[in-house]
Amino acid sequence: MKVSDIIARALKEQGFSHVFAISGGASLHLIHSFAETPGMKVICPQHEQAGAMAADAYSRLTNGRGCAVATSGPGATNLITGIAGAYYDSVPVLFLTGNVARFRDKGSSKVRQMGFQETEFVEMCRSITNYAVKVTNPAEVKAELLKALWLSRHGRPGPVLVDLPDDLQRMDFDPDRLKPWHPPKRPTISRASSGLSRDISLAQKWLHQSKRPCLVLGWGVHLAGAEAKILRLVDKLGVPVVMTWAALDLLPYRHPLAVGGFGTHGTRYANFTIQNADFLLVLGSRLDTKATGSPPDSFARGAKIVMVDIDGSEINKFKKLGKKIDLGIKADLQEFVELFAKKTRQPWKEAPTMPWKKQIALWKKSYPQMRPEQKQEKAVNPYYFVKILSKILSPGDIIISETGCALAWLMQAFEFKKGQRFLHAFNFTAMGWGLPGAIGAAFANPGRRIICVAGDGSLQMNLQELVTVTRHKLPIKIILINNHGHSMVQQTQEMWLGGKYYATSLEGGLAFPNFVRVAQAYGYPVARITRNKDLQKNLSKMIHRQGYSFVDVEISRKHRVTPQVQYGRPNEDSSPLLARSEFLKNMFIPPLHISASEESEKGD
């Protein structure tokens, strides 16, 4: 049997059904074997980067069954941005690359290349993969595949790379001679930690002593497949819940315990909640600097913090940052939540937290993310657009976002419904991820409607993938928030560089096509919306039509993300200066000292 056939059959046995692949001389045998294996389908994106990103999104919705294939040299290196995105979001994705034949390998010689397009791709990717290997022995090919897949999903998940020389792929090999591979027998993290039960008891003691408790949920809840257990725990504890952007789809917006998204670009009321809490139970979030703000020791400064993470290094990093984590627990989230819920013998008592919940409700009322005057604007206001989009979409929809202001506006104002999913490359946040991500999501969940919200700068990065959507007739609705520039970076230029928009505006050197005409050239039904009053009718029409569609939503270049915490300020400083005195008056714990010079500064 040809080795490439062995690879294709092995992946089919592991539950893979799609591979995203671009052809090349060193990947053809792999592609042919996948195409000729019953139950497997080869999807051809227009660029390897897009293939990697599509496989990433596919994996997020299929428990790690995403796979991208590329040829040697530039085909392989084009995958790197997608591989890095999967690594920083801890997503298990399989990447297969072809390479030059073994007899053309440069080996230990000092030359840069021996074979055509020869590239030491494994070495390039070691730092952004859970495992990277070049297979040179045909007897080991299946064992290395199984090992790579196991390492991608166990412990902290992440992408893996298997590099396959061309001559190895095409050689005949007796499957009976394949070396076996068996996963290592090792205890689960919880069983290995004799102190876990004691840690849980201490965390529950602090929880029940607190008057302002808060549960923090992050992307790790999805990665661990712990959504159902977490929701049961939320209902049992009855404490307010704040979420990172990657976890906002866990609780419906109208859930009585859902507060919202926090961090440097979070909502004011969620930041006020975090900053005034006296106890945080952090599940599935590594508490990155976007979440904590800066300096990190200003984050939740009056709270005891219990942080649960499968990667102990994420807990230990706070020692370097000068922030105290009162109790760090290295554990698998599924096991932790199960044991924590089991040891919680009775539902959380409402009485001690009622004033706290009332205060949070007051903050939400006092600092709405969309103000009434924004609805009255003649031109499209981005926050009003997001509210209308929330209203139109259905519970089963999957929402994908590009990065920049499009992402921030969505995360601040979108009202999630039960059953909706939201995907983005949250930590690497590469421009151009959204459209390929939508393609991957469409193949992972056939029949579900996919909404891709993009900014003009990001959409341009993988614009060629518009044709992949039409080629496969995918039910993807692309909504372009078009402000003719890179407004998120412009906001940074306003803060630090005098508002000079070099490389972020048309005047500063950017160029954009007429996106409506481009979409029409690819065969999309299109619409263009320029006024607030047209949003409900025209957006609804394009979203509810069958198949794919493209909507260009024109907004003013002046719109910015509000609030946005300026670097160097704590997260509670997400209130505008005019409202700061009111905010400080309502603080539960003494505010940090604010100097006169700070009070005089302008901006958020």
C-alpha positions in Angstrom: 0.0 0.0 0.0 1.3 3.5 -0.8 2.3 5.4 2.3 0.1 8.3 1.5 -2.8 5.9 1.4 -1.8 4.7 4.9 -1.9 8.3 6.1 -5.3 9.0 4.6 -6.8 5.8 6.1 -5.3 6.5 9.5 -6.9 10.0 9.6 -10.2 8.6 8.5 -10.1 6.1 11.3 -9.5 9.0 13.7 -12.6 10.8 12.6 -11.2 13.2 10.0 -13.5 14.0 7.1 -12.1 17.2 5.5 -8.7 18.4 4.7 -7.9 21.9 3.5 -5.2 21.6 0.8 -3.4 23.5 -1.9 -1.5 21.4 -4.5 2.2 21.3 -5.0 4.8 18.8 -6.2 5.6 17.6 -2.7 2.0 17.2 -1.5 0.3 15.6 -4.5 0.4 12.1 -3.3 -1.1 13.1 0.0 -3.9 15.0 -1.8 -4.7 12.2 -4.2 -4.9 9.7 -1.3 -7.3 11.9 0.6 -9.4 12.6 -2.4 -9.7 8.8 -3.2 -10.4 7.7 0.4 -14.2 7.2 0.9 -15.6 9.6 3.4 -12.8 12.2 3.0 -13.1 15.4 1.1 -10.4 17.8 -0.1 -11.3 21.5 0.2 -9.1 23.9 -1.9 -8.7 27.4 -0.5 -6.9 30.0 -2.6 -3.9 30.4 -0.2 -2.2 28.2 2.3 -2.6 30.8 5.0 -6.3 30.7 4.5 -6.2 26.9 4.6 -4.5 26.9 7.9 -7.0 29.3 9.4 -10.0 27.4 8.0 -8.6 24.2 9.6 -8.2 26.1 12.8 -11.8 27.2 12.9 -12.9 23.7 11.8 -11.0 22.2 14.8 -12.7 24.6 17.2 -16.0 23.1 16.3 -15.1 19.5 15.9 -12.9 18.6 18.9 -9.6 18.9 17.0 -10.5 17.3 13.6 -9.1 20.1 11.5 -6.3 19.3 9.0 -4.4 21.5 6.5 -2.0 20.2 3.8 0.7 22.2 2.0 3.6 21.5 -0.2 7.3 22.2 0.5 9.0 25.5 0.7 6.7 28.6 0.3 3.6 26.4 0.5 4.6 25.3 4.0 5.9 28.6 5.2 2.5 30.2 4.2 1.0 28.1 6.9 2.9 29.7 9.7 0.5 32.5 10.7 -2.3 30.0 10.9 -0.2 27.6 12.9 0.7 30.4 15.4 -2.9 31.4 15.8 -3.9 27.9 16.7 -1.0 27.6 19.1 -1.7 30.8 21.0 -5.4 29.8 21.3 -4.4 26.2 22.3 -6.4 24.7 19.4 -5.5 21.1 18.3 -5.0 21.2 14.5 -3.0 18.8 12.4 -0.7 20.2 9.7 0.8 18.0 7.1 3.6 19.3 4.8 5.4 17.7 1.9 9.2 18.1 1.6 11.9 17.1 -0.8 12.8 13.5 -1.3 15.1 12.0 1.3 17.9 11.5 -1.3 17.8 15.2 -2.0 17.9 16.2 1.7 20.9 18.4 2.6 21.4 16.5 5.8 24.4 17.7 7.8 26.0 19.6 4.9 26.5 23.3 5.2 24.5 24.2 2.1 21.2 26.1 2.4 19.3 23.9 0.1 20.0 20.6 -1.7 16.6 19.8 -3.2 14.3 22.2 -4.9 12.2 24.2 -2.3 13.9 22.3 0.5 13.0 24.0 3.8 13.7 23.0 7.4 10.1 23.6 8.3 10.0 21.4 11.4 12.7 23.6 13.0 10.8 26.7 12.1 7.6 25.5 13.8 8.9 23.9 17.0 8.2 26.9 19.1 4.6 27.2 17.9 3.5 23.6 18.0 2.9 20.9 20.6 4.9 18.5 18.5 6.7 18.8 15.2 8.4 15.8 13.4 9.9 14.9 10.1 9.1 11.3 9.3 11.9 9.5 7.3 11.0 5.8 8.2 7.8 4.5 6.5 7.3 2.0 9.4 6.9 4.9 11.8 4.5 7.0 9.8 1.2 5.9 11.4 2.7 5.8 14.9 4.0 9.4 14.5 0.6 10.5 13.3 -1.2 9.0 16.3 1.4 10.4 18.6 1.0 13.9 17.1 -2.8 13.7 17.4 -2.6 12.6 21.0 -0.2 15.4 21.9 -2.4 17.9 20.2 -5.4 17.1 22.5 -3.9 16.1 25.9 -2.6 18.4 28.5 -2.7 21.9 27.1 -4.0 21.5 23.5 -2.3 22.9 20.4 -1.4 22.3 16.8 1.0 19.6 15.6 3.1 19.3 12.4 4.1 16.1 10.5 6.5 16.7 7.7 6.6 14.0 5.0 9.3 13.7 2.3 7.9 13.2 -1.2 9.6 9.9 -1.9 8.3 8.5 1.4 4.7 9.4 0.5 4.8 7.6 -2.8 6.6 4.4 -1.8 4.8 1.1 -1.3 4.9 -0.3 2.2 3.3 -3.4 3.9 0.8 -2.1 6.5 1.6 -5.1 8.6 5.1 -3.8 9.2 3.9 -0.5 10.7 5.2 0.1 14.2 2.4 0.4 16.8 2.0 3.4 19.1 0.2 3.4 22.4 -0.6 6.5 24.4 1.3 6.8 27.7 -0.4 5.6 30.8 -0.3 8.5 33.2 -2.6 9.6 35.9 -5.0 12.5 35.3 -3.9 15.8 36.7 -6.5 15.7 39.4 -5.6 12.3 40.6 -1.9 13.2 40.5 -2.5 16.1 42.8 -3.2 14.9 46.3 -3.9 18.5 47.4 -6.7 19.2 44.9 -9.5 18.3 47.4 -7.9 20.5 50.0 -7.5 23.4 47.5 -11.2 23.1 46.5 -12.3 23.2 50.2 -10.2 26.4 50.7 -11.7 28.0 47.5 -15.2 27.2 48.7 -14.5 28.6 52.1 -13.4 31.9 50.6 -16.4 31.9 48.3 -18.9 31.5 51.1 -17.1 34.1 53.2 -17.2 36.7 50.4 -19.8 39.4 49.9 -18.9 40.3 46.3 -18.0 37.0 44.6 -17.5 36.7 40.9 -16.9 33.8 38.5 -14.5 34.4 35.6 -14.9 32.2 32.5 -12.5 31.9 29.6 -11.8 30.1 26.3 -10.5 27.0 28.3 -14.1 26.1 29.0 -14.7 25.4 25.3 -11.3 23.7 24.9 -12.1 21.3 27.8 -15.5 20.6 26.4 -16.8 21.6 29.9 -19.7 23.9 28.7 -22.5 21.8 30.1 -20.8 21.3 33.5 -19.9 25.0 33.8 -23.5 26.0 33.1 -24.8 23.7 35.8 -22.1 25.1 38.2 -23.2 28.7 37.4 -26.8 27.9 38.2 -25.8 26.1 41.4 -23.5 28.9 42.7 -25.7 31.8 41.7 -22.8 34.3 41.6 -22.3 37.0 38.9 -20.3 35.8 35.9 -17.8 37.9 33.8 -16.3 36.4 30.7 -13.3 36.9 28.4 -14.3 37.6 24.8 -13.7 33.9 23.9 -16.3 32.8 26.4 -19.1 35.4 25.9 -21.1 32.9 24.0 -21.3 30.6 27.0 -24.2 32.5 28.7 -27.0 34.3 26.9 -26.9 38.0 27.3 -30.2 37.9 29.2 -29.0 35.3 31.7 -29.6 36.8 35.1 -26.0 36.1 36.2 -24.2 37.2 33.0 -22.4 40.5 33.5 -20.4 40.7 30.3 -16.9 41.0 28.9 -14.1 42.7 30.8 -10.6 43.9 30.1 -8.8 46.8 28.4 -11.6 46.8 25.7 -14.3 45.4 27.9 -17.5 47.0 29.1 -17.4 49.5 32.0 -19.8 47.6 34.2 -17.9 44.3 33.8 -14.7 46.1 34.7 -16.3 47.7 37.7 -17.5 44.3 38.8 -14.1 42.8 38.6 -12.3 45.7 40.2 -14.8 45.7 43.1 -15.1 42.0 43.7 -13.7 40.5 46.9 -13.4 36.9 45.5 -12.7 35.6 41.9 -12.9 32.0 40.8 -11.1 32.0 37.4 -11.9 29.0 35.2 -10.4 28.5 31.8 -8.7 31.9 31.4 -5.0 32.6 31.5 -5.7 36.2 32.5 -3.6 37.8 29.8 -2.6 41.5 29.9 -5.7 42.4 27.8 -7.8 41.0 30.6 -5.9 42.4 33.6 -4.9 45.7 32.2 -1.7 47.3 33.4 0.0 47.2 35.7 -1.2 43.7 36.5 -1.2 44.3 40.3 -4.1 46.8 39.8 -6.3 43.9 38.6 -9.1 42.9 41.1 -6.9 44.6 43.7 -9.3 43.8 46.6 -10.1 40.2 45.8 -8.8 36.8 46.7 -8.1 35.1 43.4 -8.4 31.4 42.8 -7.1 30.5 39.3 -7.5 27.1 37.7 -5.4 26.2 34.7 -4.1 23.1 33.0 -0.8 24.9 32.4 1.0 25.7 35.7 3.2 28.2 33.9 0.2 30.4 33.2 -0.4 30.6 37.0 3.3 31.1 37.8 3.8 34.0 35.4 2.1 36.4 37.8 5.2 36.1 40.1 7.2 37.8 37.4 4.5 40.4 36.8 4.2 41.3 40.5 0.7 40.1 40.9 -0.4 37.8 43.7 -2.6 34.8 42.8 -3.9 33.7 46.2 -4.5 30.1 45.1 -3.3 28.6 41.8 -4.7 25.1 40.9 -3.2 23.1 38.1 -6.0 20.8 36.9 -8.0 19.6 34.0 -11.1 21.9 34.0 -13.6 19.0 33.4 -12.4 17.2 36.5 -12.1 20.3 38.6 -15.6 21.5 37.9 -17.0 18.1 38.5 -15.3 17.8 41.9 -16.0 21.4 42.8 -19.7 20.9 42.1 -19.8 17.6 44.0 -18.2 19.2 47.1 -20.7 22.1 46.9 -23.3 20.5 49.1 -26.0 23.2 48.9 -26.9 26.0 46.5 -25.3 29.4 47.1 -27.3 31.4 49.6 -28.7 34.5 48.0 -28.8 36.9 51.0 -25.1 37.8 51.2 -24.9 38.7 47.5 -28.1 40.5 46.9 -26.6 44.1 47.4 -23.7 43.1 45.2 -26.1 42.0 42.4 -28.1 45.1 42.7 -25.0 47.3 42.4 -24.0 45.4 39.3 -27.4 45.9 37.8 -27.1 49.7 38.6 -23.8 49.9 36.8 -25.3 48.1 33.7 -28.1 50.6 33.7 -25.8 53.6 34.3 -23.2 52.7 31.7 -25.1 51.1 28.7 -22.9 50.1 25.8 -25.2 51.8 23.3 -26.6 55.2 24.3 -30.0 56.4 23.0 -28.4 59.2 20.9 -26.4 56.7 18.9 -29.7 55.3 17.6 -30.7 58.7 16.5 -27.7 59.3 14.3 -28.4 59.6 10.6 -25.4 57.7 9.4 -24.7 54.2 10.7 -23.4 54.0 14.3 -21.3 50.8 14.9 -22.8 50.1 18.3 -26.4 50.5 17.0 -25.4 48.2 14.1 -24.3 45.5 16.5 -27.5 45.8 18.5 -29.6 45.4 15.3 -27.4 42.5 14.2 -28.0 40.8 17.6 -31.7 41.2 17.2 -31.8 39.7 13.7 -29.6 36.6 14.3 -31.1 33.3 15.4 -30.0 31.0 18.3 -28.3 28.5 16.0 -26.1 31.0 14.2 -22.3 30.9 14.3 -20.7 34.3 14.4 -17.1 34.8 13.1 -15.2 38.1 13.4 -12.1 39.7 11.9 -9.9 41.7 14.2 -9.7 45.4 15.0 -12.7 47.6 15.7 -15.1 45.1 14.1 -14.2 42.6 16.9 -14.2 45.1 19.7 -17.6 46.6 18.8 -19.1 43.1 18.6 -17.6 42.0 21.9 -18.8 45.1 23.7 -22.3 45.3 22.4 -23.5 42.0 20.9 -26.3 40.3 22.8 -25.7 36.5 22.5 -28.6 34.1 22.5 -28.6 30.6 23.7 -27.0 28.2 21.3 -25.0 30.7 19.3 -21.2 30.3 18.9 -18.6 32.9 18.4 -15.1 32.3 16.9 -12.0 34.4 16.5 -8.3 34.0 16.7 -8.3 35.7 20.1 -4.7 35.8 21.1 -2.7 36.1 17.8 -5.7 38.0 16.3 -4.3 38.0 12.7 -5.9 40.2 10.2 -7.6 38.0 7.6 -8.6 35.2 9.9 -12.3 35.8 9.8 -13.2 34.8 6.2 -11.2 31.6 6.2 -12.5 30.9 9.7 -16.1 31.2 8.4 -15.3 28.7 5.6 -13.9 26.2 8.1 -16.9 26.7 10.4 -19.3 26.1 7.5 -17.7 22.8 6.7 -17.6 21.8 10.3 -21.3 22.6 10.8 -23.1 22.0 7.5 -26.5 23.6 7.5 -25.8 26.2 10.1 -25.8 29.8 9.1 -22.4 31.6 9.4 -22.1 35.3 9.9 -18.7 36.8 9.2 -18.2 40.4 10.4 -15.2 42.0 8.9 -13.4 45.3 8.8 -12.1 46.6 5.4 -8.4 46.2 6.4 -8.8 42.6 7.6 -11.1 41.5 4.7 -8.5 42.6 2.2 -5.9 40.2 3.7 -7.7 37.1 2.4 -10.1 38.6 -0.1 -9.4 35.8 -2.5 -11.3 33.4 -0.3 -14.6 35.1 -1.5 -14.5 32.6 -4.4 -14.1 29.6 -2.0 -17.5 30.5 -0.5 -19.2 30.7 -3.9 -17.4 27.6 -5.2 -18.9 25.5 -2.4 -22.2 27.5 -2.1 -21.6 28.0 1.7 -24.3 29.8 3.7 -21.9 32.5 4.8 -23.2 36.1 5.2 -20.3 38.5 5.0 -20.9 41.9 6.7 -18.3 44.5 6.0 -17.9 47.3 8.5 -16.4 49.8 6.0 -14.7 52.9 7.4 -11.9 53.1 4.8 -9.0 52.7 7.2 -7.5 50.9 10.1 -9.4 52.6 12.9 -8.2 50.5 15.8 -4.6 51.5 15.0 -5.7 55.1 14.3 -7.0 55.1 17.9 -3.5 54.2 19.1 -2.1 57.0 16.9 -4.5 59.4 18.5 -3.3 58.4 22.0 0.4 58.4 21.5 1.4 59.9 18.1 -0.6 63.1 17.7 -3.3 61.7 15.5 -1.2 61.3 12.4 -2.6 58.4 10.4 0.5 57.1 8.6 -0.2 53.7 7.0 -3.7 53.6 8.6 -5.7 55.8 6.3 -6.2 56.6 2.6 -4.3 59.8 3.1 -1.6 57.9 4.9 -0.9 55.4 2.1 -3.7 52.7 2.2 -5.7 51.7 -0.8 -9.0 49.8 -0.9 -11.1 48.5 -3.8 -14.8 49.0 -4.3 -15.8 46.0 -2.2 -19.3 45.9 -3.5 -18.1 45.6 -7.1 -15.5 43.0 -6.1 -18.2 40.9 -4.3 -20.5 41.2 -7.4 -17.6 40.0 -9.6 -17.4 36.9 -7.4 -21.2 36.3 -7.8 -22.5 37.6 -4.5 -25.9 39.2 -3.9 -24.9 42.5 -2.5 -26.4 45.4 -0.5 -24.9 48.7 0.7 -26.2 50.3 3.9 -25.3 53.9 4.8 -28.1 55.0 7.3 -29.1 53.8 10.7 -32.8 53.7 9.7 -32.0 51.2 6.9 -30.2 48.7 9.1 -33.1 46.6 10.3 -34.8 46.1 7.0 -31.8 45.7 4.6 -29.6 43.7 7.0 -32.4 41.3 7.8 -33.2 40.8 4.1 -29.6 39.9 3.3 -29.1 37.7 6.3 -32.3 35.7 5.9 -31.9 35.0 2.2 -30.7 31.6 1.1 -27.0 30.9 0.4 -24.2 33.5 0.6 -24.5 37.3 0.6 -22.4 40.4 1.0 -23.3 43.5 2.9 -21.3 46.7 2.8 -22.1 48.8 6.0 -20.6 52.2 5.6 -19.6 54.0 8.8 -17.8 57.3 9.5 -14.1 57.2 10.0 -14.5 59.1 13.3 -16.1 56.1 15.2 -13.9 54.6 17.8 -14.0 51.8 20.4 -15.4 53.2 23.7 -14.4 52.5 26.4 -10.8 51.6 25.8 -8.4 51.6 28.7 -5.2 53.5 28.0 -2.0 51.6 28.5 -0.7 52.1 32.0 -4.1 52.7 33.7 -6.1 50.1 35.7 -9.3 48.7 34.2 -11.6 50.6 36.5 -10.3 53.7 34.6 -12.5 52.7 31.7 -15.0 55.4 32.6 -14.7 58.7 30.9 -13.3 61.5 33.1 -16.7 63.3 33.3 -18.2 60.3 35.0 -15.2 59.3 37.2 -16.4 61.2 40.3 -19.7 59.3 40.1 -17.9 56.1 39.7 -15.6 56.6 42.6 -18.5 57.6 44.8 -20.1 54.2 44.1 -16.9 52.1 44.7 -17.2 49.3 47.3 -13.6 49.5 48.2 -11.3 52.6 48.5 -10.2 53.8 45.1 -6.6 54.0 44.0 -5.1 57.5 44.4 -5.6 59.7 41.4 -3.3 62.6 41.1 -4.3 66.0 39.9 -2.2 65.6 36.7 -4.1 62.4 35.9 -7.4 64.1 36.4 -6.5 66.8 33.8 -5.6 64.3 31.1 -8.1 63.9 28.3 -9.4 60.7 26.8 -10.4 57.4 28.2 
